Amino acid sequence: MIEYECLQTVGKRTTRWSCTMELKRKQPPYELELSARGHHFHILFGKHAYGNFLCIPNWDIGCELADYGDTFWNTERLSRHMKKADAISIAQALAVIREYLN
């Protein structure tokens, strides 16, 4: 189990929350279980011919990603499909988990 912290700043107000994740599949396509802010995400992610992708089947979400460490771009992409705080949680998870990938 990997724990990390996220934060979101809106104006002068900063909100922090803790997240936990577990890498379920350590080869492409990778699988990740993430818990954040009372939500659960089963995430599949990896590479395709033109870049990276992410799918969250239990939320009916799929999109392309930048490099796993690009939290700004990945948060922006995910925010089109979910609340910004959830997108931050997932983008940060990808940045943390990349150290554990092949």
GIFEN-V610942 format. One record per run of one state. SS is the DSSP state (A for helix, B for strand, O for the rest). FROM is the first residue (numbers start at 1). LEN is the number of residues. If there is no record, write none. Layout:
# GIFEN-V610942
SS&FROM&LEN + SS&FROM&LEN
This chain:
# GIFEN-V610942
O&1&1 + B&2&9 + O&11&2 + B&13&13 + O&26&4 + B&30&7 + O&37&2 + B&39&10 + O&49&2 + B&51&6 + A&57&3 + O&60&1 + B&61&5 + O&66&5 + A&71&9 + O&80&4 + A&84&17 + O&101&2
